[in-house]
Amino acid sequence: MTTRSNRRICAGALALALALVAFSAQAGSRRYDWLAGTTWYVPSSGITALYWSSEIEEAVPAIDQTVYIIDQYADGYFSGRATTLLNGSTRACRWLIGSVTPRGEVLLSFIPLTGDDAATTLGFGKMRRRGGRWSMINQTVAALAAGNSLTGRR
């Protein structure tokens, strides 16, 4: 597929997801309405992801700094943008589509902006409130090109 075709597919998928958000009033919860307009980040220290290298056939530690902005939220579904910096040099920009249940279970999809070979990163987690502050404790996984993969907590 061409880059242009992939962009159309990604744009179509995003439009479909946003349409589902608009028409799914009974699916979610208003408990997390405050998510719209929030920025979330993975602290740059203390969290190491593992990168499986098929070249050397072993797991290699990687520093994963991810920032995502939730632009829209409706009835348990949200969307936004994300940027990930891997090992301080490889930057990836993605669309974010996710959901949160009334009990705080979170599902995330980080979808590549471009038509390159990057895979969608999937995540699951839980909303936590400690000391009056909310956090999202997530686990993610991505299948990368050439049999490599990346997993980490966000």
C-alpha positions in Angstrom: 0.0 0.0 0.0 1.1 3.5 -0.6 1.6 6.1 2.2 -1.4 8.0 0.9 -3.6 4.9 1.1 -2.4 4.2 4.6 -3.2 7.7 5.7 -6.7 7.4 4.3 -7.2 4.1 6.1 -5.9 5.7 9.4 -8.1 8.7 8.9 -11.1 6.5 8.2 -10.5 4.4 11.2 -10.2 7.5 13.4 -13.4 9.0 11.9 -15.2 5.7 12.6 -14.0 5.5 16.2 -15.1 9.1 16.8 -18.5 8.4 15.3 -18.9 5.3 17.6 -18.0 7.6 20.5 -20.8 10.0 19.5 -23.4 7.3 19.2 -22.6 5.1 22.2 -24.2 7.0 25.0 -25.1 3.9 27.1 -21.7 2.2 26.6 -19.5 4.2 29.0 -19.5 6.5 31.9 -19.5 10.2 32.6 -17.2 9.5 35.6 -14.2 10.3 33.5 -15.4 13.3 31.6 -12.5 15.2 33.1 -10.1 13.2 30.9 -10.8 15.5 27.9 -8.0 18.0 27.5 -5.5 16.2 29.8 -1.9 15.4 29.2 -0.3 12.1 30.4 3.3 11.0 30.4 5.6 8.2 31.3 8.3 9.4 33.7 11.6 9.4 32.0 13.4 7.6 34.8 12.5 4.5 36.7 10.6 2.7 33.9 12.5 0.5 31.5 10.8 -1.2 28.5 12.1 -4.5 27.1 12.9 -4.7 23.4 13.3 -8.1 21.8 16.0 -8.1 19.2 15.8 -10.9 16.7 19.3 -10.1 15.5 20.9 -11.1 18.9 17.9 -13.2 20.1 17.6 -11.6 23.5 15.7 -8.9 25.4 17.5 -5.5 25.6 16.4 -2.7 28.0 15.1 0.4 26.3 14.2 3.8 27.8 10.6 4.7 26.7 9.4 8.3 27.2 5.8 8.6 26.1 3.5 11.7 26.3 -0.1 11.6 25.2 -2.9 14.2 25.1 -6.5 13.2 25.3 -8.3 15.6 23.1 -11.9 14.2 23.3 -13.8 12.0 25.7 -17.4 10.8 25.5 -19.2 8.0 27.3 -16.2 6.0 28.2 -14.3 6.5 24.9 -11.4 8.9 24.2 -9.1 9.9 21.4 -6.0 12.1 21.1 -2.3 12.2 20.1 0.9 10.6 21.4 4.6 11.0 21.0 7.1 8.3 22.1 10.9 8.8 22.3 12.7 5.5 22.4 16.3 5.5 23.8 16.4 9.2 23.5 16.6 9.2 19.7 13.8 7.3 17.9 10.6 9.4 17.9 7.2 8.1 16.9 4.0 10.1 16.6 0.7 8.2 16.8 -3.1 8.6 17.1 -4.5 7.5 20.4 -7.9 5.8 20.7 -9.0 4.3 24.0 -11.7 3.4 26.4 -12.2 3.4 30.2 -14.9 1.5 32.0 -16.8 2.9 35.0 -14.6 0.6 37.2 -11.5 2.2 35.7 -10.2 -0.5 33.4 -8.4 1.1 30.4 -7.8 -0.1 26.9 -5.4 1.9 24.6 -4.5 1.8 20.9 -1.6 3.9 19.7 -2.0 4.0 15.9 0.8 5.1 13.5 0.2 8.5 11.8 2.1 7.5 8.7 1.9 4.5 6.4 5.2 3.1 7.5 5.8 -0.4 8.8 5.1 0.6 12.4 2.6 -1.6 14.2 -0.2 -0.4 16.4 0.8 -0.4 20.1 -1.9 -1.9 22.3 -2.2 -1.3 26.1 -4.4 -2.2 29.0 -4.4 -0.8 32.5 -6.3 0.7 35.4 -7.1 4.2 36.6 -5.7 4.8 40.1 -6.3 7.7 42.5 -3.6 8.2 45.1 -3.1 11.3 47.3 -5.8 13.1 45.4 -4.1 12.6 42.0 -5.1 10.3 39.2 -2.7 8.0 37.4 -3.1 5.5 34.6 -1.1 2.3 35.3 -0.7 0.7 31.9 1.1 -2.2 30.2 1.7 -2.0 26.5 3.0 -4.2 23.7 4.0 -3.5 20.1 5.1 -5.9 17.4 7.8 -4.1 15.5 9.3 -4.8 12.1 11.6 -7.9 11.4 10.3 -9.9 14.3 11.3 -7.4 17.0 8.8 -6.4 19.8 8.7 -3.8 22.6 6.9 -4.2 25.9 6.8 -1.9 28.9 4.8 -0.2 31.6 3.4 3.3 30.9 
